């Protein structure tokens, strides 16, 4: 599908890396270093980083260099996102980060087998490619994007796949947040096992 990425994950197609405040889900408001890998075949039509889809457009970057960059910042937390990061073997990257005392978080659709050593796994399933059960079994957080009313049933379906202690979040799709947020508020009030996630970084105008 992409570059000849080494199976050991020592080179990865890096789209961007930046230090910011986590904007969504359980870890909202915490400083973290984001690593966005290129490559995704899940194909969400409302994706806000479609430029990440083609891994060929993003340079193969040594994982050691990514770790070195992450170590320069005061927050010892890294979020690996995409694209779909689990396309690649993330064992080497995450082990190297953890050896430097950095906690590792991932944002994934779960469409590929789980690799890597993780302190926090956020599963955000998409309709176009179902998550694998090994990812659902390990998920600390289930975050479902609400684009239309049918997505509430989609969310409940996936809530049955995760462990009972997994945190459950409903998040309005940004282009429809004015329409969907009131529906999410009503739903969470009626179904309090769910919580609301907002894309606070967009309100704050930060990456």
N, C-alpha and C positions, 0 to 999 in steps of 0.2 A: 504494500500500500504506500510505502514511503521510502525514505532513505534506508540504506542498509544499516540499521541501528544494531550495534552489537548485542547479542543475546544476553550478555552479562550486564547491560545497562550502564556501561562506563561512559558512553556517549549518548546524549539525548537531544532531540530537536527542541531547542529552547526558543519559544516565541518572545517571552519577556520575563523579567524578574524585577520586583519593586517592593519597597518597604511601605506599609500603609496600616490602616486600621481595618480589622475584619468587619465586614458590613452585614453579614447574614448569619442566621441560625444561632446555635448555642453559644458560640464564641464571639458574638457581636460585641464590638467596642474594644477588643484587645488588639494590641500591636502585633504584627506578624510580617514575615517576609514571604512574598508570594512568588511561586515558581510556576509559570504557565507553559506547559508543553504543547507543541503543535501536533496535530493529527487527531481527527475524529470522524467516524462514519455513522454516528448516531443521527445527525441531521435534523435537529430541532429547528423548525421554521422561525421560531421567535428567538433563537440564540443571539445574544448580544456580542459575541466574539466569533462571528463566522470566519474571520480572517485566520482563526486558529485551525480550521479544518484541514487544510492542505499542509501536511508536515514537510513537504519538499521545499516550501518557501521559508522555512525556519532552520537556521544553521545547527548542525550537529555540534554540540558543546560538551566538553569534558565534565562529567559529574563532579570531579574534584574541584573544578573552577566554580561551579555553582555553589558547592559547599563553602568554598573560600569566601565567596561574595556574601553568603548568608551570615557568616561568622562576624562580619564587620558591623552588624547592627545590634543594638542593645537588647531587643526582644529575642529570646531564645525559643522562637516558635516559627515553623515554616509551614505554609499551606501549599500543597502541590495540587494544581488544577489544570484545566485544559480549555479546549480540546477534551479528549478523554485520556487521562494519564495512564490508566491501566492497560492501554495498548502495549506499554513497554514494561520490561522488568525493572522494578523500582527497588529491588533488594539492596543493590550497591549504594544508590543515592541515599536511601533512608538510614541504612546502617552507618554510613559515613556521617550523616547529620547527627544521629543519636550519639555517636562516639565523641562528638564535639559538645554534647550536653544540650542539643537542640531538640525540642519536641516536634514531632512530625504529624501533620494533619493532611487529610486528602479529601477532595471534593470529586466524586465520581458518579457516573450513571450506573456503575456496577455491571456494565455490559461485557466486561472481560474478566478473566480469572484474577483473583487477588494476588498481588505481589507486594513486597515491601514490609517494613516494620513500622507500625503506626501507633501513635498515642490517641488518635481520634479519627474515626472514619465517618464522613458524612455521605450518605447514600441519597442521591437525587435522581430517582428513576425517570426514564423517558418512555413515551408510548411507542417509539419507533424501534426500540431494541430492549427487550426485557432484561432486568438485572439477573445476574447469576446468584444462585442460592448461597454460595460460599461467601459472597460479599454481604448479602443480607444478614447472614448469621453473625457476622462480625461488626455490623454497623452500630455505631454509638448514637447516630442521629439519622432520622429519615426526614428529608426535606422535599416536599412535593410542591411543584410550581402549579398554581391555579390560573389557567388561561380561560377556561369556561366552566360552566356548572357541572359538566360530566367529570371534571377532574376530582371532585370530592369522592366519587365512587372509586376512581383510580387510586386515590390516596388510601382509602379504606382497604382496598385489595392488598396494597403493598404493606400496610400496617400489620397484616396477618403473616407476612413473611419474615419480619424482624423479631428479635427477642423482646420479651416483655419490658425490659429495662431501657429499651431504645427510646430516645427522645423523639417526639413527633412534632413536625412543623409544617404549617401551610403558609406558602408565600405567594403573594399576587405577582403575576407576570407584569413587568414594569409598564409595558405599553397599555395595559388594561387595569392598572392598579386602582384607578378611581372607581371603576365599575366593580371590580372583584373584591376589593378590601371590605366593603360593608357586608358582602355575603360571607366572607371568611370570619369576620367578627361574629356574626350571628351563628355560624357553624361551630366556632370554638366555644361560644357560650353554651350551646346545646350539647357539645361533645368535648368536655374539658380535658380529656386525655391529650388533645391537640393544643399546640401553642401557635402564635402568629410569629412569622419571620418577615421582616421588612428589609429591603435593600437600602440600609441606612447610609451606605457610602454614596449612593446617588443623591440622597437629600443633603449630605455633607459636601458633595462635589469633590470627592477624592477618588483615587483609583480603586 
